[in-house]
Amino acid sequence: MKRTWIGFIVFLCGAIVICAASAAYARQHNYGSFRFIGGFGMVSLKNTEEFAVDGIENIDISYSSENIVFLKGEADKIVIKEYLYENREDHTKMETEGNTLYVKKNEGMNVTFTLGFLTGSERIEIYLPEAFSGSVTVTASSGNITSDPAWSFREFYASVKSGNITCEAIEAEKITAETSSGNIFFGMAQGERTVTASSGNIVVSSGAGNTYVSVSSGNIKVEGASGSFKASAHSGNIEAELISLGETVEAETSSGNIRLNIPKDSSFSYEVNAGSGSIDTDFDEYLSYNKRGNAASGTYGANATTSIRTSTSSGNADVKFR
């Protein structure tokens, strides 16, 4: 028992020394977002701010490790609620400048140390009026971004370094979502969609508009898409259902399978390279294959206005009619 207590005390002293040294280093190198959380604490409502929606056309939100949730609010104001650990003392800068509301926290590199027992996940609740139709930019270093209600914005941009992005329904002229490590899910994304993930899966369940999706390591699934379509995966599968075709449809993966479902009444040119995989289409008789049978090209229908291209180094390439 005595050895156990001695070991614990040594560990505790070491942790304190490391935190103190890190604090000094952070101050020396101007890492203003350094914070130390110690002791025992639970998440509670720490701060509430309200802003009149009149005159606000853009909202720019930036946090670090907190989860960010968008919720429906009252008709005439924007409300921001911060649920944080009770023993946190850092503050968020919230202010309007021109027609933009800025909500900024922990700028610069995040250096965070926790010592003790903390329960619950910190979260930020953003209550927006249903009538707000401006632009929203939201970023987080390590946290999830979630939006359950349906929204109509001018533009929507969401980015996390380590976390998930989950949106039930977003309609905007331009929709951008990106994560370095995490998954991205849209129940509906209506508008031009650009969705990227370094390590994670991408799912877009419905919505019209040109689509640009890419992952380094993960799978892509897009349903009910229309317009031009471009998908790339370094290591993962690509699956897409297209209800109408734009000028170009491209799907490329280094290691994974490709499956496209397209309208039967379409007219298009098709070029495919399957590497070490196989090719399977509903219009094989319109294609000319190479000797190995792993590459083909041809045209289906009259007056083809769409170009379809699929390429996989190690995987199968399937194009089927819906």
C-alpha positions as CSV (number, residue, x, y, z in Angstrom):
1,M,0.0,0.0,0.0
2,K,2.8,2.4,0.9
3,R,4.5,1.8,-2.4
4,T,1.3,2.5,-4.2
5,W,0.9,5.9,-2.5
6,I,4.6,6.7,-3.2
7,G,4.0,5.9,-6.9
8,F,0.9,8.0,-7.0
9,I,2.6,11.0,-5.4
10,V,5.6,10.7,-7.9
11,F,3.1,10.5,-10.8
12,L,1.2,13.6,-9.5
13,C,4.4,15.6,-9.1
14,G,5.5,14.7,-12.5
15,A,2.2,15.7,-14.0
16,I,2.4,19.1,-12.3
17,V,5.9,19.7,-13.5
18,I,5.0,18.8,-17.1
19,C,2.0,21.1,-17.0
20,A,4.0,23.9,-15.6
21,A,6.7,23.5,-18.1
22,S,4.2,23.3,-20.9
23,A,2.5,26.5,-19.6
24,A,5.8,28.3,-19.7
25,Y,6.6,27.1,-23.1
26,A,3.2,28.1,-24.4
27,R,3.5,31.6,-23.0
28,Q,7.0,31.9,-24.5
29,H,5.8,30.9,-27.9
30,N,2.6,32.9,-27.7
31,Y,0.2,30.0,-27.7
32,G,-2.6,32.0,-26.3
33,S,-5.0,29.0,-26.3
34,F,-3.1,27.1,-23.6
35,R,-5.4,25.9,-20.8
36,F,-5.1,23.7,-17.8
37,I,-8.2,22.0,-16.3
38,G,-7.7,20.3,-13.0
39,G,-9.8,19.0,-10.1
40,F,-13.3,17.6,-10.2
41,G,-15.9,19.2,-12.5
42,M,-19.1,18.7,-14.5
43,V,-20.4,20.5,-17.5
44,S,-22.8,23.3,-16.8
45,L,-24.1,26.4,-18.5
46,K,-21.3,29.0,-18.1
47,N,-22.3,31.7,-20.5
48,T,-25.3,32.9,-22.6
49,E,-25.1,35.7,-25.2
50,E,-27.9,37.2,-27.4
51,F,-27.6,39.2,-30.6
52,A,-30.4,40.9,-32.6
53,V,-30.6,39.1,-36.0
54,D,-31.3,42.4,-37.9
55,G,-28.3,43.4,-40.0
56,I,-26.4,40.1,-39.5
57,E,-25.7,38.4,-42.8
58,N,-22.7,36.3,-41.8
59,I,-21.9,34.2,-38.8
60,D,-18.3,33.1,-38.2
61,I,-17.8,30.5,-35.4
62,S,-14.5,29.0,-34.2
63,Y,-14.0,26.7,-31.2
64,S,-11.4,24.1,-30.1
65,S,-12.4,20.9,-28.4
66,E,-16.1,21.7,-27.8
67,N,-19.0,20.1,-29.6
68,I,-21.1,22.7,-31.6
69,V,-24.8,22.1,-32.1
70,F,-27.2,24.2,-34.2
71,L,-30.8,24.5,-33.0
72,K,-33.9,26.5,-34.0
73,G,-34.2,29.7,-32.0
74,E,-36.6,32.6,-31.7
75,A,-37.6,34.8,-34.6
76,D,-35.6,38.0,-33.8
77,K,-32.4,37.0,-32.1
78,I,-29.3,34.7,-32.2
79,V,-28.6,33.0,-28.9
80,I,-25.3,31.3,-28.0
81,K,-25.1,29.1,-24.9
82,E,-21.8,27.7,-23.7
83,Y,-21.9,24.5,-21.6
84,L,-18.4,24.1,-20.2
85,Y,-16.5,22.6,-17.2
86,E,-17.3,24.5,-14.1
87,N,-13.6,25.2,-13.4
88,R,-12.8,26.7,-16.7
89,E,-11.9,30.4,-16.7
90,D,-11.2,31.1,-20.4
91,H,-13.7,33.2,-22.3
92,T,-15.1,33.5,-25.8
93,K,-14.9,36.7,-27.8
94,M,-18.4,37.4,-29.3
95,E,-18.9,40.6,-31.2
96,T,-20.5,42.0,-34.4
97,E,-18.4,43.8,-36.9
98,G,-20.3,45.3,-39.8
99,N,-22.8,42.6,-41.0
100,T,-20.8,39.7,-39.4
101,L,-21.2,38.1,-36.0
102,Y,-17.8,36.7,-34.8
103,V,-17.7,33.9,-32.2
104,K,-14.0,33.1,-31.5
105,K,-12.4,30.9,-28.9
106,N,-8.9,29.5,-28.4
107,E,-7.2,31.0,-31.4
108,G,-3.8,29.6,-32.3
109,M,-2.4,26.3,-31.3
110,N,-4.4,24.4,-28.7
111,V,-2.4,23.1,-25.8
112,T,-4.7,21.5,-23.3
113,F,-3.9,19.5,-20.1
114,T,-6.5,17.8,-17.9
115,L,-5.7,16.6,-14.4
116,G,-8.5,15.2,-12.3
117,F,-12.0,13.8,-13.0
118,L,-14.3,15.7,-15.4
119,T,-17.6,14.3,-16.5
120,G,-19.7,15.2,-19.6
121,S,-18.8,16.7,-22.9
122,E,-18.5,20.5,-23.4
123,R,-20.8,21.8,-26.0
124,I,-21.9,25.1,-27.6
125,E,-25.5,25.5,-28.6
126,I,-26.2,28.0,-31.4
127,Y,-29.8,29.0,-31.7
128,L,-30.6,30.6,-35.0
129,P,-33.9,32.1,-36.2
130,E,-35.6,30.1,-38.9
131,A,-35.7,33.2,-41.1
132,F,-31.9,33.6,-41.0
133,S,-30.6,32.9,-44.6
134,G,-27.1,34.4,-44.5
135,S,-23.8,32.6,-44.6
136,V,-22.5,30.3,-41.8
137,T,-18.8,29.4,-41.2
138,V,-18.1,27.0,-38.3
139,T,-14.7,25.4,-37.4
140,A,-13.5,23.3,-34.6
141,S,-10.1,21.8,-33.8
142,S,-11.3,18.7,-31.9
143,G,-15.1,18.4,-31.6
144,N,-18.2,17.5,-33.5
145,I,-20.5,19.8,-35.5
146,T,-24.1,18.8,-35.5
147,S,-27.3,20.3,-37.0
148,D,-30.6,18.4,-36.6
149,P,-33.1,20.9,-38.0
150,A,-33.4,21.9,-41.7
151,W,-31.7,25.1,-42.7
152,S,-31.6,27.4,-45.7
153,F,-28.4,29.5,-45.9
154,R,-26.6,31.5,-48.6
155,E,-23.4,29.5,-48.0
156,F,-22.5,26.9,-45.4
157,Y,-18.9,26.0,-44.5
158,A,-18.0,23.5,-41.7
159,S,-14.5,22.2,-40.9
160,V,-13.1,20.1,-38.1
161,K,-9.6,18.7,-37.6
162,S,-10.7,15.7,-35.5
163,G,-14.4,15.1,-35.2
164,N,-17.6,14.4,-37.1
165,I,-19.9,16.6,-39.1
166,T,-23.6,15.6,-39.0
167,C,-26.2,17.7,-40.8
168,E,-29.8,16.6,-41.3
169,A,-30.7,19.0,-44.1
170,I,-28.8,22.0,-45.5
171,E,-29.8,24.0,-48.5
172,A,-27.4,26.6,-49.8
173,E,-25.8,28.0,-53.0
174,K,-22.5,26.4,-51.8
175,I,-22.0,23.8,-49.2
176,T,-18.5,22.8,-48.0
177,A,-17.7,20.3,-45.3
178,E,-14.2,19.0,-44.4
179,T,-12.6,16.9,-41.7
180,S,-9.0,15.6,-41.2
181,S,-10.1,12.7,-39.0
182,G,-13.8,11.9,-38.7
183,N,-17.0,11.1,-40.6
184,I,-19.3,13.5,-42.6
185,F,-23.0,12.8,-42.9
186,F,-25.7,14.9,-44.7
187,G,-29.3,13.7,-44.7
188,M,-29.9,16.2,-47.4
189,A,-27.5,18.7,-49.0
190,Q,-29.1,20.9,-51.7
191,G,-26.7,23.0,-53.7
192,E,-23.1,22.7,-54.9
193,R,-21.5,20.2,-52.5
194,T,-17.8,20.0,-51.8
195,V,-17.1,17.3,-49.1
196,T,-13.7,16.0,-48.1
197,A,-12.3,13.8,-45.4
198,S,-8.7,12.6,-44.9
199,S,-9.6,9.7,-42.7
200,G,-13.3,8.9,-42.4
201,N,-16.5,8.1,-44.3
202,I,-18.7,10.4,-46.3
203,V,-22.5,9.9,-46.7
204,V,-24.8,12.3,-48.6
205,S,-28.3,10.8,-48.7
206,S,-30.1,13.2,-51.0
207,G,-30.0,16.6,-52.6
208,A,-29.5,18.2,-56.1
209,G,-26.4,20.1,-57.2
210,N,-22.9,19.5,-58.5
211,T,-21.1,17.1,-56.2
212,Y,-17.3,17.0,-55.4
213,V,-16.4,14.4,-52.7
214,S,-13.0,13.0,-51.8
215,V,-11.5,10.8,-49.0
216,S,-7.9,9.6,-48.4
217,S,-9.0,6.6,-46.3
218,G,-12.7,5.8,-46.1
219,N,-15.8,5.1,-48.1
220,I,-18.0,7.4,-50.1
221,K,-21.8,7.0,-50.5
222,V,-24.0,9.5,-52.3
223,E,-27.7,8.9,-53.0
224,G,-30.2,10.8,-55.1
225,A,-27.6,13.1,-56.7
226,S,-28.1,15.2,-59.8
227,G,-25.7,17.4,-61.8
228,S,-22.0,16.9,-62.4
229,F,-20.3,14.4,-60.1
230,K,-16.7,13.8,-59.1
231,A,-15.6,11.4,-56.4
232,S,-12.1,10.2,-55.5
233,A,-10.9,7.8,-52.8
234,H,-7.3,6.8,-52.2
235,S,-8.3,3.7,-50.2
236,G,-12.1,3.0,-50.0
237,N,-15.2,2.3,-52.0
238,I,-17.3,4.7,-54.0
239,E,-21.1,4.2,-54.3
240,A,-23.4,6.7,-56.0
241,E,-27.0,6.8,-57.2
242,L,-27.5,9.5,-59.8
243,I,-31.1,10.6,-60.6
244,S,-29.9,12.8,-63.4
245,L,-26.6,13.4,-65.1
246,G,-24.6,16.6,-65.6
247,E,-21.8,17.1,-68.1
248,T,-19.3,15.0,-66.3
249,V,-19.4,12.0,-63.9
250,E,-16.0,10.8,-62.6
251,A,-15.2,8.2,-59.9
252,E,-11.6,7.2,-59.1
253,T,-10.1,5.1,-56.4
254,S,-6.7,3.5,-55.9
255,S,-7.8,0.6,-53.7
256,G,-11.6,0.0,-53.6
257,N,-14.7,-0.8,-55.6
258,I,-16.8,1.6,-57.7
259,R,-20.6,1.3,-58.2
260,L,-22.7,3.8,-60.0
261,N,-26.4,3.7,-60.6
262,I,-27.6,5.9,-63.4
263,P,-30.9,6.7,-65.2
264,K,-31.7,4.2,-68.0
265,D,-32.8,6.9,-70.3
266,S,-29.4,8.6,-70.2
267,S,-27.1,9.2,-73.2
268,F,-23.4,9.2,-72.4
269,S,-19.9,8.3,-73.4
270,Y,-18.1,5.9,-71.0
271,E,-14.5,5.2,-70.3
272,V,-13.4,2.7,-67.7
273,N,-10.1,1.3,-66.3
274,A,-10.3,-1.4,-63.7
275,G,-6.7,-2.3,-63.2
276,S,-6.6,-5.7,-61.4
277,G,-10.4,-5.7,-61.0
278,S,-13.4,-6.5,-63.2
279,I,-15.9,-4.4,-65.2
280,D,-19.7,-4.9,-65.1
281,T,-22.2,-2.7,-66.8
282,D,-25.8,-3.0,-68.2
283,F,-24.6,-1.8,-71.6
284,D,-21.6,-4.1,-72.3
285,E,-22.7,-4.5,-76.0
286,Y,-21.9,-0.8,-76.6
287,L,-18.4,-1.0,-75.2
288,S,-15.1,-2.0,-76.8
289,Y,-12.8,-3.8,-74.4
290,N,-9.0,-4.2,-74.5
291,K,-7.4,-7.7,-74.7
292,R,-7.2,-8.1,-70.9
293,G,-10.8,-7.0,-70.4
294,N,-9.9,-4.5,-67.7
295,A,-10.4,-1.4,-69.8
296,A,-13.2,-0.3,-72.1
297,S,-14.8,2.7,-73.8
298,G,-18.0,3.4,-75.8
299,T,-21.1,5.5,-76.2
300,Y,-24.7,4.7,-75.1
301,G,-27.7,6.5,-76.5
302,A,-28.0,9.2,-79.1
303,N,-26.6,12.7,-78.8
304,A,-24.5,11.9,-75.7
305,T,-24.0,15.0,-73.6
306,T,-22.5,13.4,-70.5
307,S,-19.0,12.0,-70.1
308,I,-18.7,9.1,-67.6
309,R,-15.3,7.9,-66.4
310,T,-14.4,5.4,-63.7
311,S,-11.0,4.2,-62.7
312,T,-9.7,1.9,-60.0
313,S,-6.2,0.4,-59.6
314,S,-7.4,-2.5,-57.4
315,G,-11.1,-3.1,-57.4
316,N,-14.2,-3.6,-59.5
317,A,-16.0,-1.0,-61.6
318,D,-19.8,-1.4,-62.0
319,V,-22.2,0.9,-63.7
320,K,-25.9,-0.2,-63.6
321,F,-29.2,1.4,-64.7
322,R,-31.6,2.4,-62.0
